[in-house]
Amino acid sequence: MIIGRWLLIETLGPVGTWSLLAAGSAPRAWKSYRRAVPARLQRFVTAAHHSGAAVEHQLPPSRHVWSRRRVRAQPLLGPGARVHAVRLWVGSGAPPPPVGVTTFSIDGRARRIEAVRDESGPHCDHRPVVWFGAEVFEAMERFDGALEFVATIARAEPGVRWLDTATLRSAAGPRTLLLAARNPDPDRHHWVGVAADVTADIAPQAKSLESAALDLLRGTRSNRYLAVVDLAQVRLIRWVTEPVPGLRWGGPADERTVPHPQDRPRILAARADLRAGMQRVGLAGVRLATMEGGWIVADLEAEPLPSGVPGALSPEFAVVQVTMHRPSNGPGDHALPEQPSR
């Protein structure tokens, strides 16, 4: 039993599947909860989880290392007051400040992420927040496992768990988050998770060489933007560069309605070409909806990204280059652009 440090125990699934995620700020990747916490102390974790309230107790004299020490179990509530994790501390005197933890839930169908940040620590905004689709990546400095996570959610296989780290931008500088999520419910599209600030043990990652090169390219060609889209429904996954100014994206609106209705068949045909093995497709003069209700016109070029699934028959994602040109004449401009060859 670890004395004097907060243990972060995820309770995202049934009791028998709980695990230890961190000891202080040191990650413990799904370590066995029953091995980490003695049976005599597990009842305090269970009580905090079931009641949704903190439990504190003075332990009696014994031959164990925790003799006469205090035990405190604090539940961490997620959206809907579901307990996503329990912090456990055993020691003497006052406990140290715990690492910041954000709880979240994901609706895979709506691509909606709701986060509770009451216990997120001094480096994070404590107000609850809701993100849709690519919005969640806007605060990320580096997240190498992003596409793997998105693909895992899209497959919606029940009973799956996922763990990785990401670098978050904050007012106090970059922070390292340990992200853990599980898909434990009968609704296979519903995920629950926790994000723990483990910066003290894992230094934040610098922006990747690829990202730095793209920033340089973006600076020399100011009318070009890059995005990653899924090839299942042609929805925006994340912006590689900054977003196209004025484009209607984000929020609860369905991003599949951003292209003009008369341009969408061409986009779907290009999607089919990529899934069939074509390595590059181009679409000229695609109209994209603006936040003001008008249309902007862009040329699109797309290439498939390698699939993270061994033996996959078709790619899951594509990187799209958006090259802006003349704006349209407004909402009433429905003239068809010139049909390009692919």
C-alpha positions in Angstrom: 0.0 0.0 0.0 1.4 3.4 -1.0 1.3 5.8 2.0 1.2 9.6 1.8 0.3 9.9 -1.9 -3.1 10.2 -3.6 -4.1 7.2 -5.6 -6.3 7.8 -8.6 -8.6 4.8 -9.1 -10.8 4.8 -12.2 -14.3 3.4 -11.6 -15.5 3.7 -15.2 -16.8 0.1 -15.4 -18.1 -2.6 -13.0 -16.4 -2.9 -9.6 -14.4 -6.0 -10.7 -12.8 -4.0 -13.5 -11.6 -1.0 -11.6 -7.9 -0.1 -11.9 -5.2 2.2 -10.6 -4.3 5.0 -13.1 -1.9 7.1 -11.1 0.0 7.3 -7.8 0.5 11.0 -7.2 1.5 12.3 -10.6 3.1 9.0 -11.6 1.0 7.1 -14.2 0.0 3.5 -13.5 -1.4 2.1 -16.7 -4.5 0.1 -15.7 -2.6 -1.4 -12.7 -4.6 -3.9 -10.7 -6.8 -2.1 -8.2 -7.1 -5.1 -5.9 -3.3 -5.5 -5.7 -2.7 -1.8 -5.2 -5.2 -1.3 -2.4 -5.5 -3.9 0.5 -8.9 -5.5 0.9 -9.4 -3.9 4.3 -9.2 -0.4 2.6 -11.2 -1.2 -0.5 -14.4 -0.7 1.4 -13.7 3.0 1.7 -13.3 3.3 -2.1 -16.6 1.4 -2.6 -18.4 3.6 -0.1 -17.2 6.8 -1.7 -18.2 5.5 -5.2 -21.6 4.2 -4.2 -22.5 7.3 -2.1 -21.0 9.9 -4.3 -19.6 11.6 -1.1 -16.2 11.8 0.5 -15.4 9.2 3.2 -12.9 9.8 5.9 -11.9 7.5 8.7 -9.2 7.1 11.4 -7.7 3.6 11.1 -7.3 1.5 14.3 -4.0 0.2 15.6 -2.7 -2.8 13.7 0.4 -4.5 12.4 -0.1 -3.0 9.0 1.8 0.0 7.6 -1.4 2.0 7.7 -1.8 1.6 11.5 -3.4 4.7 13.2 -3.3 6.6 10.0 -6.2 8.5 8.3 -7.8 7.3 5.2 -9.8 9.6 2.8 -11.7 8.5 -0.3 -13.0 11.3 -2.5 -15.3 10.5 -5.5 -14.8 12.4 -8.8 -18.1 13.0 -10.5 -18.6 13.2 -14.2 -21.5 14.4 -16.3 -24.8 13.2 -14.9 -23.3 12.8 -11.4 -21.8 9.4 -12.4 -18.7 8.6 -10.4 -15.8 8.3 -12.8 -13.0 7.8 -10.3 -12.1 7.9 -6.6 -9.0 9.5 -5.1 -7.7 7.5 -2.1 -5.2 8.8 0.4 -3.7 7.1 3.5 -1.3 9.0 5.7 -0.7 11.3 8.7 -1.3 15.0 9.0 -2.7 17.0 6.0 -2.8 15.3 2.6 -0.8 16.9 -0.2 -2.6 18.7 -3.1 -3.9 16.0 -5.5 -3.2 16.1 -9.2 -5.9 17.8 -11.3 -8.5 15.5 -12.8 -11.1 16.3 -15.4 -13.9 13.8 -16.0 -15.7 13.5 -19.3 -18.2 11.5 -21.3 -18.4 11.0 -25.1 -21.5 10.4 -27.3 -19.9 8.7 -30.3 -23.0 9.2 -32.5 -23.2 13.0 -32.0 -19.5 13.3 -31.5 -20.3 15.3 -28.3 -17.8 15.5 -25.4 -19.0 16.9 -22.1 -16.4 17.6 -19.4 -16.6 18.4 -15.7 -13.6 20.3 -14.5 -14.4 21.0 -10.8 -11.2 19.1 -9.8 -9.0 19.9 -12.7 -6.4 21.8 -10.6 -5.0 25.3 -10.6 -3.9 25.3 -14.3 -7.3 24.7 -15.8 -10.6 26.5 -16.1 -13.1 24.9 -13.7 -16.2 25.7 -15.7 -18.0 22.7 -17.3 -17.7 22.6 -21.1 -19.2 20.8 -24.1 -17.2 20.2 -27.3 -18.4 18.9 -30.6 -16.2 17.0 -33.1 -12.9 18.7 -33.9 -13.4 21.5 -31.2 -11.8 19.3 -28.5 -8.5 19.3 -30.4 -8.3 23.1 -30.5 -6.7 23.2 -27.0 -4.2 20.4 -27.7 -0.6 21.2 -28.5 0.2 17.6 -29.3 -1.9 14.5 -29.3 -0.2 11.7 -31.3 -2.9 9.1 -30.5 -5.8 11.3 -31.6 -6.7 9.4 -34.8 -6.3 6.0 -33.0 -8.8 7.2 -30.3 -11.2 8.6 -32.9 -11.1 5.3 -34.8 -11.6 3.3 -31.6 -14.7 5.3 -30.8 -16.0 5.0 -34.3 -15.8 1.2 -34.2 -18.0 1.3 -31.0 -17.0 -2.1 -29.7 -18.3 -2.5 -26.2 -16.0 -3.3 -23.3 -13.0 -1.5 -24.9 -10.6 0.7 -22.9 -8.1 3.2 -24.2 -5.1 5.0 -22.6 -2.7 7.7 -23.9 -1.1 11.0 -23.1 -1.6 14.4 -24.7 -0.1 17.9 -24.3 -2.7 20.5 -23.4 -2.2 24.3 -23.8 -3.1 26.3 -20.7 -2.6 29.8 -19.3 0.3 28.5 -17.2 2.0 26.8 -20.1 1.7 23.2 -21.6 0.5 20.4 -19.4 0.7 16.7 -19.8 -2.6 14.8 -19.5 -3.1 11.1 -19.0 -6.3 10.2 -20.8 -8.2 7.1 -19.9 -11.5 6.1 -21.4 -13.8 3.0 -21.4 -16.8 1.9 -23.3 -18.6 -0.1 -20.5 -22.3 0.6 -21.1 -25.0 -1.3 -23.1 -25.0 1.8 -25.4 -21.8 1.0 -27.3 -21.6 4.6 -28.5 -21.3 6.0 -24.9 -17.8 6.4 -23.5 -16.7 7.7 -20.1 -13.2 8.8 -19.0 -10.8 10.8 -16.9 -7.9 13.1 -17.8 -5.3 13.4 -15.1 -2.6 16.1 -15.0 0.7 14.2 -14.7 3.0 17.0 -15.8 5.2 16.6 -12.7 6.3 13.2 -13.9 5.9 13.4 -17.7 7.2 16.6 -19.3 4.9 18.1 -22.0 5.8 17.2 -25.5 7.0 19.9 -27.9 5.1 20.4 -31.1 6.1 17.6 -33.6 8.5 18.3 -36.4 5.7 17.7 -38.9 3.5 20.3 -37.2 6.3 22.8 -37.2 6.9 22.2 -40.9 3.1 22.6 -41.6 3.1 25.9 -39.7 6.0 27.1 -41.9 4.1 26.1 -45.0 1.0 27.7 -43.8 2.9 31.0 -43.3 4.1 31.0 -46.9 0.7 30.1 -48.5 -1.9 31.9 -46.4 -4.8 30.7 -48.5 -4.1 27.0 -47.8 -5.5 25.0 -44.8 -5.2 21.3 -43.8 -7.8 19.2 -42.1 -8.3 15.5 -41.3 -11.7 14.0 -42.2 -13.2 10.5 -41.7 -14.0 8.5 -44.8 -17.1 6.8 -43.2 -19.3 9.9 -43.2 -16.9 12.6 -44.5 -16.9 14.6 -41.2 -14.2 16.8 -39.9 -12.0 15.1 -37.3 -9.4 17.9 -36.6 -7.7 20.9 -38.1 -4.0 20.4 -38.8 -3.6 24.1 -39.5 -5.8 26.8 -38.1 -9.4 26.6 -39.3 -10.6 28.3 -42.4 -11.7 31.8 -41.3 -15.5 32.2 -41.4 -16.2 28.6 -42.2 -19.3 27.1 -40.4 -17.9 24.3 -38.4 -18.0 23.2 -34.8 -21.0 23.2 -32.4 -23.9 20.8 -32.7 -24.5 21.5 -36.4 -23.9 18.5 -38.7 -20.7 19.3 -40.5 -21.8 17.1 -43.5 -24.1 20.0 -44.4 -21.2 22.4 -44.8 -20.6 21.6 -48.5 -23.2 23.0 -50.9 -25.9 20.3 -51.6 -25.0 20.3 -55.3 -21.3 19.7 -54.5 -21.9 16.8 -52.0 -22.3 14.1 -54.7 -18.8 15.0 -56.1 -17.4 14.7 -52.6 -19.0 11.3 -52.0 -17.6 10.1 -55.3 -14.1 11.3 -54.3 -14.6 9.5 -51.0 -15.4 6.3 -52.8 -12.2 6.7 -55.0 -10.1 7.0 -51.9 -11.6 4.0 -50.2 -11.1 2.0 -53.4 -7.4 2.7 -53.3 -6.8 5.9 -55.2 -3.9 7.8 -53.6 -5.0 11.4 -54.5 -8.2 13.1 -55.5 -9.0 16.7 -56.4 -12.2 18.7 -56.5 -12.2 22.2 -57.9 -14.7 25.0 -56.9 -16.4 23.4 -53.9 -18.7 25.7 -52.1 -18.6 25.7 -48.3 -21.0 27.3 -45.9 -20.1 30.3 -43.9 -21.2 31.3 -40.4 -23.1 34.2 -42.0 -25.1 32.0 -44.2 -23.2 32.6 -47.5 -20.7 30.4 -49.4 -17.0 30.5 -49.8 -15.3 28.6 -52.7 -12.3 26.4 -52.4 -10.3 23.7 -54.3 -9.9 20.5 -52.3 -7.2 17.8 -52.6 -7.3 14.7 -50.5 -5.0 11.8 -49.7 -5.7 8.8 -47.6 -4.0 8.3 -44.2 -2.6 4.9 -43.3 -5.1 2.8 -41.4 -4.2 1.9 -37.8 -6.0 -1.4 -38.2 -3.9 -4.3 -39.5 -5.5 -5.8 -42.6 -8.0 -3.0 -43.0 -9.6 -3.1 -46.5 -9.9 0.6 -46.9 -8.5 3.8 -45.2 -10.4 5.3 -42.3 -9.2 8.9 -42.6 -7.9 11.4 -45.2 -5.9 14.6 -45.0 -7.6 17.4 -47.1 -5.9 20.5 -48.4 -8.3 23.4 -48.7 -7.1 26.1 -51.1 -9.3 29.2 -50.9 -10.2 31.4 -53.9 -12.9 33.9 -54.8 -15.9 34.2 -52.5 -19.4 33.5 -54.0 -22.0 36.2 -54.4 -23.8 35.1 -51.2 -26.6 32.7 -50.2 -28.4 32.9 -53.5 -25.4 31.9 -55.7 -26.0 28.3 -56.7 -24.1 28.3 -60.0 -22.4 25.0 -60.5 -18.6 25.2 -60.5 -16.6 23.7 -63.3 -16.5 19.9 -63.1 -12.9 18.8 -62.5 -11.3 15.5 -63.5 -10.2 13.2 -60.7 
